[in-house]
Amino acid sequence: MSRLFSGTVWDRPPTCVRCGRLEAECQCPPAPVVRPQLEPAKQTARVAREKRQKGKQVTVVSGLPAAGNDLPALLTKLKNSLGTGGTVDGETLVIQGDQVDRVKKFLADAGYRVK
């Protein structure tokens, strides 16, 4: 009895593209993920102060697309520089406290245009 994909590419077990072995036997390291990075000089970061519940103030950095930036790494550098906490919320960075001037200086030194 003949199967539908008998003798075709889909009938054969999957093999590694780099070494040619079966995927179950492949010893190749995983391929690194390369993300295109946008130049900081071509981006404008918008820095604003917001008041949250119970009167807490936070500094919000927006305008930096997540696709062209490593926002978690940028946030880590920013938090270490300022000595504060923060989080990534979608495409915005939220930093605890009223840190607008310090954040603007940090981003300008990093090469971003700041508004």
Secondary structure, DSSP 8 states (H G I E B T S, - for coil): ---TTTTSGGGS--B-TTT-SBTTT--------------GGG-EEEEEEEE-GGG-EEEEEE---STTS-HHHHHHHHHHHHT--EEEETTEEEEESS-HHHHHHHHHHHT-EE-
